[in-house]
């Protein structure tokens, strides 16, 4: 059985597209749209490599794992994948990385890079939450641990990911109260 899916991904309208029932969102991104930056890690929603950002009409965002959620959950939604963070020129060439992506490069945060898209999306969502509700500087490390703590990096790159996110938060005006 098929269903018609229509959504917005990285500010681009997608659909309606006929999709077979039971298709996981990660498969839809890879096989239907050729957006392969979101990685399939565990297939059980444990590693968080497949995390994307879902934005609602009020400008609030949540992170959602795509390996355990069917594409129908995303019907009518606004989604951001790793491909949607950098700024592009009219030719589609990258002109600037997002602050999180740039910090990950500066801190040499990733090794194999498999988990990086999930970390970028989760860290971006954290920063967006802090823009709406800043926290005391003394709570930054706890906020990072809460946001990134369930992400799995098999190359043990956690320290550099966390340091990069902390750097972005502390150097961005308005994210902390002190």
Backbone as JSON Lines, residues from 0, in Angstrom:
{"i":0,"aa":"X","n":[0.84,-1.17,0.0],"ca":[0.0,0.0,0.0],"c":[0.9,1.24,0.0]}
{"i":1,"aa":"X","n":[0.49,2.27,-0.69],"ca":[1.25,3.51,-0.77],"c":[0.54,4.64,-0.06]}
{"i":2,"aa":"X","n":[1.31,5.65,0.3],"ca":[0.77,6.86,0.88],"c":[1.45,8.05,0.22]}
{"i":3,"aa":"X","n":[0.75,9.17,0.19],"ca":[1.29,10.38,-0.4],"c":[1.92,11.23,0.71]}
{"i":4,"aa":"X","n":[3.18,11.58,0.52],"ca":[3.94,12.35,1.51],"c":[4.28,13.71,0.92]}
{"i":5,"aa":"X","n":[4.1,14.74,1.74],"ca":[4.46,16.1,1.35],"c":[5.07,16.77,2.58]}
{"i":6,"aa":"X","n":[6.26,17.33,2.43],"ca":[6.95,17.98,3.54],"c":[7.94,18.99,3.0]}
{"i":7,"aa":"X","n":[8.61,19.67,3.91],"ca":[9.64,20.63,3.54],"c":[10.94,20.15,4.17]}
{"i":8,"aa":"X","n":[11.97,20.02,3.34],"ca":[13.28,19.59,3.83],"c":[14.31,20.63,3.42]}
{"i":9,"aa":"X","n":[14.98,21.18,4.41],"ca":[16.01,22.2,4.18],"c":[15.46,23.35,3.34]}
{"i":10,"aa":"X","n":[14.25,23.79,3.7],"ca":[13.56,24.91,3.06],"c":[13.13,24.64,1.62]}
{"i":11,"aa":"X","n":[13.11,23.38,1.22],"ca":[12.66,23.01,-0.12],"c":[11.4,22.14,0.0]}
{"i":12,"aa":"X","n":[10.36,22.53,-0.7],"ca":[9.14,21.72,-0.71],"c":[9.41,20.39,-1.4]}
{"i":13,"aa":"X","n":[8.92,19.33,-0.8],"ca":[9.09,17.99,-1.35],"c":[7.72,17.34,-1.42]}
{"i":14,"aa":"X","n":[7.37,16.86,-2.6],"ca":[6.14,16.12,-2.77],"c":[5.01,16.95,-3.32]}
{"i":15,"aa":"X","n":[3.9,16.28,-3.45],"ca":[3.62,14.96,-2.91],"c":[4.37,13.85,-3.66]}
{"i":16,"aa":"X","n":[4.83,12.87,-2.88],"ca":[5.54,11.69,-3.39],"c":[4.84,10.46,-2.85]}
{"i":17,"aa":"X","n":[4.6,9.49,-3.72],"ca":[4.01,8.23,-3.28],"c":[5.11,7.38,-2.64]}
{"i":18,"aa":"X","n":[4.86,6.95,-1.4],"ca":[5.83,6.17,-0.64],"c":[5.14,4.92,-0.12]}
{"i":19,"aa":"X","n":[5.82,3.8,-0.21],"ca":[5.31,2.55,0.32],"c":[5.18,2.62,1.83]}
{"i":20,"aa":"X","n":[4.09,2.1,2.37],"ca":[3.92,2.06,3.83],"c":[5.12,1.37,4.48]}
{"i":21,"aa":"X","n":[5.5,1.87,5.65],"ca":[6.57,1.25,6.41],"c":[7.96,1.75,6.1]}
{"i":22,"aa":"X","n":[8.08,2.7,5.19],"ca":[9.4,3.25,4.86],"c":[9.87,4.14,6.01]}
{"i":23,"aa":"X","n":[11.04,3.83,6.53],"ca":[11.62,4.66,7.58],"c":[12.11,5.97,6.97]}
{"i":24,"aa":"X","n":[12.11,7.04,7.77],"ca":[12.52,8.35,7.27],"c":[13.94,8.33,6.73]}
{"i":25,"aa":"X","n":[14.84,7.6,7.35],"ca":[16.22,7.57,6.85],"c":[16.26,6.98,5.44]}
{"i":26,"aa":"X","n":[15.46,5.96,5.2],"ca":[15.41,5.35,3.87],"c":[14.82,6.35,2.87]}
{"i":27,"aa":"X","n":[13.8,7.08,3.28],"ca":[13.2,8.1,2.41],"c":[14.23,9.16,2.03]}
{"i":28,"aa":"X","n":[14.99,9.65,3.04],"ca":[16.03,10.65,2.76],"c":[17.06,10.11,1.77]}
{"i":29,"aa":"X","n":[17.53,8.9,2.0],"ca":[18.59,8.31,1.17],"c":[18.08,7.91,-0.21]}
{"i":30,"aa":"X","n":[17.02,7.11,-0.24],"ca":[16.6,6.46,-1.48],"c":[15.67,7.31,-2.36]}
{"i":31,"aa":"X","n":[14.85,8.13,-1.75],"ca":[13.92,8.94,-2.52],"c":[14.48,10.31,-2.86]}
{"i":32,"aa":"X","n":[15.32,10.86,-1.96],"ca":[15.78,12.24,-2.13],"c":[17.29,12.38,-2.33]}
{"i":33,"aa":"X","n":[18.03,11.3,-2.21],"ca":[19.49,11.3,-2.34],"c":[20.15,12.25,-1.33]}
{"i":34,"aa":"X","n":[19.55,12.38,-0.16],"ca":[20.14,13.14,0.95],"c":[20.8,12.11,1.87]}
{"i":35,"aa":"X","n":[22.07,11.87,1.68],"ca":[22.76,10.77,2.36],"c":[23.63,11.22,3.53]}
{"i":36,"aa":"X","n":[23.55,12.48,3.91],"ca":[24.35,12.97,5.03],"c":[23.87,12.45,6.37]}
{"i":37,"aa":"X","n":[22.59,12.19,6.49],"ca":[22.04,11.58,7.71],"c":[22.45,10.12,7.69]}
{"i":38,"aa":"X","n":[23.11,9.66,8.74],"ca":[23.69,8.33,8.73],"c":[22.85,7.31,9.47]}
{"i":39,"aa":"X","n":[22.84,6.1,8.93],"ca":[22.21,4.95,9.57],"c":[23.27,4.3,10.44]}
{"i":40,"aa":"X","n":[23.04,4.31,11.74],"ca":[24.02,3.72,12.65],"c":[23.57,2.38,13.17]}
{"i":41,"aa":"X","n":[22.66,2.41,14.14],"ca":[22.27,1.18,14.84],"c":[20.96,0.59,14.33]}
{"i":42,"aa":"X","n":[20.07,1.4,13.79],"ca":[18.77,0.92,13.35],"c":[17.77,0.71,14.49]}
{"i":43,"aa":"X","n":[18.18,1.07,15.71],"ca":[17.32,0.88,16.87],"c":[17.07,2.17,17.64]}
{"i":44,"aa":"X","n":[17.53,3.3,17.12],"ca":[17.31,4.59,17.76],"c":[18.21,4.84,18.95]}
{"i":45,"aa":"X","n":[19.27,4.07,19.1],"ca":[20.14,4.18,20.26],"c":[21.32,5.12,20.03]}
{"i":46,"aa":"X","n":[21.91,5.1,18.86],"ca":[23.17,5.83,18.64],"c":[22.98,7.29,18.27]}
{"i":47,"aa":"X","n":[21.82,7.66,17.75],"ca":[21.48,9.04,17.39],"c":[22.22,9.58,16.17]}
{"i":48,"aa":"X","n":[22.9,8.74,15.41],"ca":[23.57,9.2,14.2],"c":[22.56,9.71,13.17]}
{"i":49,"aa":"X","n":[21.35,9.2,13.22],"ca":[20.33,9.52,12.22],"c":[19.44,10.7,12.59]}
{"i":50,"aa":"X","n":[19.84,11.46,13.59],"ca":[19.02,12.56,14.1],"c":[18.85,13.67,13.08]}
{"i":51,"aa":"X","n":[17.6,14.15,12.93],"ca":[17.3,15.34,12.14],"c":[16.54,16.31,13.04]}
{"i":52,"aa":"X","n":[16.39,17.54,12.58],"ca":[15.65,18.55,13.31],"c":[14.28,18.73,12.65]}
{"i":53,"aa":"X","n":[13.23,18.73,13.48],"ca":[11.87,18.98,13.01],"c":[11.43,20.31,13.61]}
{"i":54,"aa":"X","n":[11.04,21.23,12.76],"ca":[10.61,22.57,13.2],"c":[9.1,22.67,13.14]}
{"i":55,"aa":"X","n":[8.51,23.3,14.16],"ca":[7.06,23.51,14.13],"c":[6.76,24.95,13.71]}
{"i":56,"aa":"X","n":[5.47,25.26,13.62],"ca":[5.03,26.57,13.13],"c":[5.41,27.7,14.06]}
{"i":57,"aa":"X","n":[5.62,27.42,15.34],"ca":[5.97,28.45,16.31],"c":[7.48,28.69,16.39]}
{"i":58,"aa":"X","n":[8.25,28.02,15.54],"ca":[9.7,28.2,15.56],"c":[10.41,27.33,16.57]}
{"i":59,"aa":"X","n":[9.7,26.42,17.18],"ca":[10.31,25.49,18.12],"c":[10.82,24.29,17.33]}
{"i":60,"aa":"X","n":[11.88,23.67,17.83],"ca":[12.42,22.52,17.13],"c":[12.62,21.37,18.08]}
{"i":61,"aa":"X","n":[12.59,20.19,17.52],"ca":[12.89,18.98,18.27],"c":[13.77,18.09,17.4]}
{"i":62,"aa":"X","n":[14.57,17.27,18.05],"ca":[15.38,16.32,17.29],"c":[14.66,14.99,17.27]}
{"i":63,"aa":"X","n":[14.7,14.35,16.12],"ca":[13.98,13.09,15.93],"c":[14.91,12.12,15.21]}
{"i":64,"aa":"X","n":[14.92,10.88,15.69],"ca":[15.73,9.84,15.04],"c":[14.95,9.26,13.87]}
{"i":65,"aa":"X","n":[15.63,9.13,12.74],"ca":[14.97,8.72,11.5],"c":[14.99,7.22,11.24]}
{"i":66,"aa":"X","n":[15.79,6.48,11.98],"ca":[15.86,5.04,11.74],"c":[14.71,4.29,12.39]}
{"i":67,"aa":"X","n":[14.03,4.92,13.35],"ca":[12.93,4.25,14.05],"c":[11.59,4.94,13.82]}
{"i":68,"aa":"X","n":[11.58,5.95,12.97],"ca":[10.35,6.67,12.68],"c":[10.05,6.61,11.19]}
{"i":69,"aa":"X","n":[8.84,6.16,10.89],"ca":[8.42,6.08,9.51],"c":[8.22,7.45,8.9]}
{"i":70,"aa":"X","n":[8.31,7.53,7.6],"ca":[8.2,8.8,6.89],"c":[6.85,9.46,7.15]}
{"i":71,"aa":"X","n":[5.82,8.67,7.43],"ca":[4.49,9.25,7.66],"c":[4.47,10.18,8.87]}
{"i":72,"aa":"X","n":[5.34,9.95,9.84],"ca":[5.41,10.84,11.01],"c":[5.82,12.26,10.6]}
{"i":73,"aa":"X","n":[6.53,12.38,9.51],"ca":[7.07,13.66,9.06],"c":[6.2,14.34,8.01]}
{"i":74,"aa":"X","n":[5.11,13.7,7.63],"ca":[4.23,14.26,6.61],"c":[3.72,15.63,7.06]}
{"i":75,"aa":"X","n":[3.89,16.63,6.21],"ca":[3.45,17.99,6.5],"c":[4.41,18.79,7.37]}
{"i":76,"aa":"X","n":[5.53,18.22,7.76],"ca":[6.47,18.87,8.68],"c":[7.6,19.58,7.93]}
{"i":77,"aa":"X","n":[8.33,20.41,8.7],"ca":[9.54,21.08,8.22],"c":[10.73,20.38,8.86]}
{"i":78,"aa":"X","n":[11.63,19.86,8.03],"ca":[12.76,19.05,8.48],"c":[14.06,19.75,8.09]}
{"i":79,"aa":"X","n":[15.05,19.65,8.98],"ca":[16.41,20.07,8.62],"c":[17.34,18.88,8.77]}
{"i":80,"aa":"X","n":[18.1,18.61,7.72],"ca":[19.11,17.57,7.75],"c":[20.48,18.24,7.75]}
{"i":81,"aa":"X","n":[21.51,17.46,7.84],"ca":[22.87,18.0,7.84],"c":[23.15,18.8,6.56]}
{"i":82,"aa":"X","n":[22.51,18.44,5.47],"ca":[22.73,19.17,4.22],"c":[22.17,20.59,4.25]}
{"i":83,"aa":"X","n":[21.35,20.91,5.23],"ca":[20.7,22.21,5.29],"c":[21.36,23.24,6.18]}
{"i":84,"aa":"X","n":[22.52,22.96,6.75],"ca":[23.13,23.89,7.71],"c":[24.04,24.94,7.08]}
{"i":85,"aa":"X","n":[24.86,24.56,6.15],"ca":[25.81,25.5,5.56],"c":[25.09,26.48,4.65]}
{"i":86,"aa":"X","n":[25.67,27.65,4.49],"ca":[25.15,28.65,3.55],"c":[25.72,28.34,2.16]}
{"i":87,"aa":"X","n":[24.85,28.47,1.15],"ca":[25.24,28.16,-0.23],"c":[25.08,29.39,-1.11]}
{"i":88,"aa":"X","n":[25.88,29.46,-2.16],"ca":[25.69,30.52,-3.15],"c":[24.7,30.04,-4.21]}
{"i":89,"aa":"X","n":[24.48,30.85,-5.24],"ca":[23.5,30.51,-6.27],"c":[23.87,29.27,-7.06]}
{"i":90,"aa":"X","n":[25.16,28.92,-7.1],"ca":[25.61,27.73,-7.81],"c":[25.55,26.48,-6.92]}
{"i":91,"aa":"X","n":[25.11,26.65,-5.68],"ca":[25.02,25.53,-4.76],"c":[26.33,25.2,-4.06]}
{"i":92,"aa":"X","n":[27.3,26.1,-4.15],"ca":[28.59,25.88,-3.49],"c":[28.53,26.44,-2.07]}
{"i":93,"aa":"X","n":[29.2,25.75,-1.15],"ca":[29.23,26.19,0.24],"c":[30.04,27.46,0.36]}
{"i":94,"aa":"X","n":[29.44,28.48,0.98],"ca":[30.14,29.75,1.21],"c":[30.48,29.95,2.67]}
{"i":95,"aa":"X","n":[29.73,29.3,3.56],"ca":[30.01,29.41,4.99],"c":[29.37,28.22,5.71]}
{"i":96,"aa":"X","n":[30.1,27.68,6.66],"ca":[29.55,26.62,7.49],"c":[28.74,27.23,8.62]}
{"i":97,"aa":"X","n":[27.88,26.45,9.21],"ca":[27.15,26.92,10.39],"c":[28.16,27.06,11.53]}
{"i":98,"aa":"X","n":[27.82,27.82,12.57],"ca":[28.75,27.94,13.71],"c":[29.14,26.59,14.31]}
{"i":99,"aa":"X","n":[28.19,25.68,14.39],"ca":[28.5,24.35,14.95],"c":[29.45,23.6,14.04]}
{"i":100,"aa":"X","n":[29.18,23.57,12.74],"ca":[30.07,22.89,11.8],"c":[31.47,23.49,11.86]}
{"i":101,"aa":"X","n":[31.56,24.81,11.89],"ca":[32.86,25.47,11.93],"c":[33.62,25.11,13.21]}
{"i":102,"aa":"X","n":[32.92,25.1,14.33],"ca":[33.55,24.74,15.6],"c":[34.03,23.29,15.59]}
{"i":103,"aa":"X","n":[33.25,22.39,14.99],"ca":[33.68,20.99,14.9],"c":[34.96,20.87,14.09]}
{"i":104,"aa":"X","n":[35.07,21.65,13.03],"ca":[36.32,21.65,12.25],"c":[37.48,22.22,13.06]}
{"i":105,"aa":"X","n":[37.25,23.34,13.7],"ca":[38.3,23.99,14.47],"c":[38.81,23.12,15.62]}
{"i":106,"aa":"X","n":[37.94,22.31,16.18],"ca":[38.31,21.45,17.31],"c":[38.69,20.03,16.86]}
{"i":107,"aa":"X","n":[38.71,19.78,15.56],"ca":[38.98,18.44,15.03],"c":[38.12,17.41,15.75]}
{"i":108,"aa":"X","n":[36.83,17.71,15.82],"ca":[35.91,16.94,16.66],"c":[35.65,15.53,16.17]}
{"i":109,"aa":"X","n":[35.67,15.3,14.89],"ca":[35.27,14.0,14.37],"c":[36.47,13.24,13.82]}
{"i":110,"aa":"X","n":[36.33,11.93,13.83],"ca":[37.35,11.08,13.24],"c":[36.77,10.47,11.96]}
{"i":111,"aa":"X","n":[35.97,9.43,12.1],"ca":[35.4,8.83,10.89],"c":[34.25,9.66,10.34]}
{"i":112,"aa":"X","n":[33.57,10.44,11.19],"ca":[32.5,11.32,10.76],"c":[31.12,10.69,10.7]}
{"i":113,"aa":"X","n":[30.99,9.4,11.0],"ca":[29.7,8.74,10.86],"c":[28.65,9.36,11.77]}
{"i":114,"aa":"X","n":[29.02,9.7,12.98],"ca":[28.07,10.23,13.96],"c":[27.91,11.75,13.86]}
{"i":115,"aa":"X","n":[28.72,12.41,13.05],"ca":[28.8,13.86,13.05],"c":[27.47,14.54,12.72]}
{"i":116,"aa":"X","n":[26.74,14.03,11.76],"ca":[25.48,14.69,11.4],"c":[24.52,14.73,12.57]}
{"i":117,"aa":"X","n":[24.46,13.67,13.35],"ca":[23.6,13.65,14.53],"c":[24.07,14.65,15.57]}
{"i":118,"aa":"X","n":[25.38,14.73,15.78],"ca":[25.93,15.7,16.73],"c":[25.64,17.13,16.27]}
{"i":119,"aa":"X","n":[25.81,17.41,14.98],"ca":[25.56,18.76,14.45],"c":[24.1,19.14,14.67]}
{"i":120,"aa":"X","n":[23.18,18.26,14.34],"ca":[21.76,18.57,14.49],"c":[21.39,18.76,15.95]}
{"i":121,"aa":"X","n":[21.87,17.89,16.81],"ca":[21.54,18.01,18.24],"c":[22.14,19.28,18.83]}
{"i":122,"aa":"X","n":[23.38,19.59,18.51],"ca":[24.03,20.8,19.02],"c":[23.33,22.05,18.49]}
{"i":123,"aa":"X","n":[22.91,22.03,17.25],"ca":[22.18,23.16,16.66],"c":[20.87,23.37,17.4]}
{"i":124,"aa":"X","n":[20.15,22.3,17.66],"ca":[18.88,22.42,18.41],"c":[19.12,22.95,19.81]}
{"i":125,"aa":"X","n":[20.2,22.51,20.46],"ca":[20.54,23.02,21.79],"c":[20.79,24.53,21.73]}
{"i":126,"aa":"X","n":[21.56,24.97,20.78],"ca":[21.87,26.4,20.66],"c":[20.59,27.2,20.4]}
{"i":127,"aa":"X","n":[19.71,26.68,19.59],"ca":[18.43,27.36,19.33],"c":[17.58,27.44,20.61]}
{"i":128,"aa":"X","n":[17.62,26.41,21.44],"ca":[16.89,26.47,22.72],"c":[17.51,27.54,23.62]}
{"i":129,"aa":"X","n":[18.84,27.63,23.63],"ca":[19.51,28.62,24.46],"c":[19.26,30.04,23.96]}
{"i":130,"aa":"X","n":[19.03,30.22,22.67],"ca":[18.68,31.55,22.15],"c":[17.36,32.01,22.74]}
{"i":131,"aa":"X","n":[16.43,31.09,22.95],"ca":[15.13,31.41,23.52],"c":[15.17,31.49,25.04]}
{"i":132,"aa":"X","n":[16.01,30.66,25.64],"ca":[16.07,30.59,27.1],"c":[17.52,30.38,27.54]}
{"i":133,"aa":"X","n":[18.28,31.48,27.68],"ca":[19.69,31.39,28.08],"c":[19.83,30.76,29.47]}
{"i":134,"aa":"X","n":[21.01,30.22,29.72],"ca":[21.3,29.59,31.0],"c":[22.56,30.23,31.6]}
{"i":135,"aa":"X","n":[22.77,30.07,32.9],"ca":[24.02,30.56,33.49],"c":[25.22,29.83,32.9]}
{"i":136,"aa":"X","n":[26.33,30.53,32.76],"ca":[27.54,29.93,32.2],"c":[27.95,28.67,32.95]}
{"i":137,"aa":"X","n":[27.71,28.64,34.24],"ca":[28.09,27.49,35.06],"c":[27.3,26.23,34.69]}
{"i":138,"aa":"X","n":[26.2,26.38,33.96],"ca":[25.37,25.23,33.6],"c":[25.6,24.73,32.18]}
{"i":139,"aa":"X","n":[26.53,25.34,31.46],"ca":[26.75,24.99,30.06],"c":[27.16,23.53,29.89]}
{"i":140,"aa":"X","n":[28.11,23.08,30.67],"ca":[28.56,21.69,30.51],"c":[27.43,20.7,30.79]}
{"i":141,"aa":"X","n":[26.6,20.98,31.79],"ca":[25.47,20.11,32.09],"c":[24.47,20.1,30.94]}
{"i":142,"aa":"X","n":[24.22,21.26,30.34],"ca":[23.29,21.36,29.21],"c":[23.82,20.57,28.01]}
{"i":143,"aa":"X","n":[25.12,20.65,27.77],"ca":[25.72,19.9,26.67],"c":[25.6,18.4,26.93]}
{"i":144,"aa":"X","n":[25.9,17.97,28.14],"ca":[25.79,16.56,28.49],"c":[24.36,16.07,28.33]}
{"i":145,"aa":"X","n":[23.41,16.87,28.76],"ca":[22.01,16.48,28.63],"c":[21.61,16.33,27.16]}
{"i":146,"aa":"X","n":[22.07,17.26,26.32],"ca":[21.7,17.23,24.9],"c":[22.45,16.14,24.14]}
{"i":147,"aa":"X","n":[23.73,15.99,24.37],"ca":[24.56,15.09,23.56],"c":[24.84,13.75,24.22]}
{"i":148,"aa":"X","n":[24.45,13.59,25.47],"ca":[24.84,12.44,26.26],"c":[24.44,11.08,25.7]}
{"i":149,"aa":"X","n":[23.39,11.0,24.93],"ca":[22.96,9.71,24.38],"c":[23.55,9.43,23.01]}
{"i":150,"aa":"X","n":[24.27,10.37,22.44],"ca":[24.89,10.15,21.13],"c":[26.08,9.21,21.28]}
{"i":151,"aa":"X","n":[26.21,8.29,20.33],"ca":[27.3,7.33,20.36],"c":[28.32,7.68,19.29]}
{"i":152,"aa":"X","n":[29.57,7.8,19.71],"ca":[30.7,7.99,18.8],"c":[31.63,6.81,19.02]}
{"i":153,"aa":"X","n":[31.76,5.97,18.04],"ca":[32.59,4.77,18.2],"c":[34.07,5.07,18.12]}
{"i":154,"aa":"X","n":[34.42,6.28,17.7],"ca":[35.83,6.68,17.64],"c":[36.25,7.41,18.91]}
{"i":155,"aa":"X","n":[35.38,7.48,19.89],"ca":[35.6,8.16,21.17],"c":[35.96,9.63,21.01]}
{"i":156,"aa":"X","n":[35.22,10.32,20.17],"ca":[35.46,11.74,19.95],"c":[34.66,12.66,20.83]}
{"i":157,"aa":"X","n":[34.06,12.15,21.88],"ca":[33.16,12.96,22.69],"c":[33.8,14.24,23.22]}
{"i":158,"aa":"X","n":[34.99,14.16,23.73],"ca":[35.63,15.31,24.37],"c":[35.71,16.48,23.39]}
{"i":159,"aa":"X","n":[36.09,16.21,22.16],"ca":[36.23,17.29,21.18],"c":[34.88,17.82,20.71]}
{"i":160,"aa":"X","n":[33.88,16.95,20.58],"ca":[32.53,17.42,20.25],"c":[32.03,18.35,21.35]}
{"i":161,"aa":"X","n":[32.14,17.9,22.58],"ca":[31.66,18.69,23.71],"c":[32.4,20.03,23.8]}
{"i":162,"aa":"X","n":[33.72,19.99,23.63],"ca":[34.51,21.23,23.7],"c":[34.1,22.2,22.61]}
{"i":163,"aa":"X","n":[33.83,21.7,21.42],"ca":[33.41,22.56,20.32],"c":[32.06,23.22,20.61]}
{"i":164,"aa":"X","n":[31.11,22.45,21.12],"ca":[29.79,22.99,21.43],"c":[29.91,24.01,22.56]}
{"i":165,"aa":"X","n":[30.71,23.7,23.56],"ca":[30.91,24.65,24.66],"c":[31.5,25.96,24.13]}
{"i":166,"aa":"X","n":[32.45,25.85,23.22],"ca":[33.07,27.04,22.63],"c":[32.03,27.89,21.89]}
{"i":167,"aa":"X","n":[31.19,27.26,21.1],"ca":[30.15,27.99,20.37],"c":[29.21,28.69,21.35]}
{"i":168,"aa":"X","n":[28.79,27.98,22.37],"ca":[27.84,28.55,23.33],"c":[28.46,29.74,24.06]}
{"i":169,"aa":"X","n":[29.68,29.58,24.53],"ca":[30.29,30.65,25.33],"c":[30.69,31.86,24.5]}
{"i":170,"aa":"X","n":[30.96,31.68,23.21],"ca":[31.36,32.83,22.4],"c":[30.19,33.48,21.65]}
{"i":171,"aa":"X","n":[29.0,32.91,21.76],"ca":[27.82,33.46,21.1],"c":[27.03,34.29,22.09]}
{"i":172,"aa":"X","n":[26.92,35.58,21.83],"ca":[26.17,36.47,22.72],"c":[24.73,36.01,22.86]}
{"i":173,"aa":"X","n":[24.25,36.1,24.09],"ca":[22.85,35.84,24.35],"c":[22.49,34.41,24.72]}
{"i":174,"aa":"X","n":[23.46,33.49,24.69],"ca":[23.15,32.1,25.02],"c":[23.31,31.81,26.51]}
{"i":175,"aa":"X","n":[24.13,32.63,27.17],"ca":[24.34,32.46,28.6],"c":[23.98,33.76,29.32]}
{"i":176,"aa":"X","n":[23.68,33.62,30.59],"ca":[23.25,34.77,31.38],"c":[24.41,35.53,31.99]}
{"i":177,"aa":"X","n":[25.59,34.95,32.03],"ca":[26.71,35.66,32.64],"c":[27.95,35.57,31.8]}
